[in-house]
Amino acid sequence: MATQKTTHHIPNWEAALVEMFRVLKPGGFLIYSDLILPGWIAALLCHFGNDRYRFPTRTGLDRIIEDKASRVICQTTRGWFYEVILQRN
């Protein structure tokens, strides 16, 4: 099992999340909770921060989860906070 709460500090958070799935055993679980931003705010921060501020977005997370997870156990979004428990293929 792995947990993650810091992807908003990682410039290439998409690759980091894909790597988290890669290292999980088949059938393993990933518990993910972090801040997310609306896409337009994330794009604005990226534009003015020269890619240093690439926050996760719901769309980006959902795309990776759809591709990598075989089962979503639980998923919650409250404002700018995203939580999900996933099981690897």
C-alpha positions, 0 to 999 in steps of 0.5 A: 500500500502506498499513500501520497499527499505531496504531488502538488509539490512535484513539477511532473506530478503525472509521471510521479503518479504513474510511477506510484502505480508501477511499483505497486504489486498487482492487486495493491492499493494506492491511497491518494489525497492531495490538493487539486486546482481547477484546470484554468488556475493550474494553467495560469500558475504554470504559465507564470511559474515556468512549470514550477507550479504544476498542480494536479487537476481533477481531469488529469487525475481522472485520466491517469486513474482511468488508464492505470487503476482497475478498481476505484474503491472510494473517491471524494472531492471536497472543494480543492481537496481530492481523495481516492483509494485505488487498486492496481490492475 
